[in-house]
């Protein structure tokens, strides 16, 4: 059925017809105009009656739905800045690894022999090199660091080029590195190669979700992470021999970030999320905050992940 334009008054009427309580219509109009009805409406599911998906739980107020919207924005911003830390670390490590072994000028590192140039990877490597060369061309005169090196030295070292590469290209680069280079990098994190590749893919996916302001709190990824020590240490419940939390939900991302970030960074991450959860709980009346945490895939003892030390993993 074709979706037609709805005025702010019509949008409010749609919400009210579904049982949402709107005491301050002027405030609701302001929020809907600024934030967009489509996105606010995307948070309604958590407040709907389980038996009747078209009706809100009795007494649900507009402010509660908006509070969940703002909570998701806060969580998205917290996750985004931590994913950027991982992204920066990965760019630094990969550029160091390749520059040390193959050289730091474009003529050194932008060669097929730098990568795993087998029959299976040949097209991917050629495409990757072409993308990197385009970034050099596009940024040589506009990005301050690349302009500095291009003007004063006549080349752009890899540790400068990675600053203008997207995380997606960096993930793609890692996937076609020689096995020995991949192992050297994964060893730094104590992860096996398959797990590392899955983690990078999920991080890249969430980076895009965060950057485009998509809903993240109840997001489910296509890929699931393998069972790991964090599932066991937290005694996460199982159903049909599968952990019910921390597989393809938001808590899986927390497990991934725990694997990449420093302990102090993880503590800050947990502290910020806990503060956001507390604020949301204060603003909810029709549902318990536990319902939101369940949709996030967070077990009751989710904060305890910060206390699991690296020594406990082995």
Secondary structure, 3 states (H helix, E strand, C coil): CCCCCCCHHHHHHHHHHCCCECCCHHHHHHHHHHHCHHHHHCCHHHHECCCCCCCECCCCEHHHHHHHHHHHHHHHHHHHHHHHHHHHHHHHHHHHHHHHHHCCCHHHHCCHHHECCCCCCHHHHHHHHHHHHHHHHHHCCCCHHHHHHHHHCCCCCHHHHHHHCCHHHHHHHHHCECHHHHHHHHHHHCCCHHHHHHHHHHHHHHHHHHHCCCCCCCCCCCCCCCCCHHHHHCCCCEECCEECCCCCCHHHHHHHHHHHCCHHHHHHHHHHHHHHHHHHHHHCCCCCHHHHHHHHCCCCCHHHHHHCCHHHHC
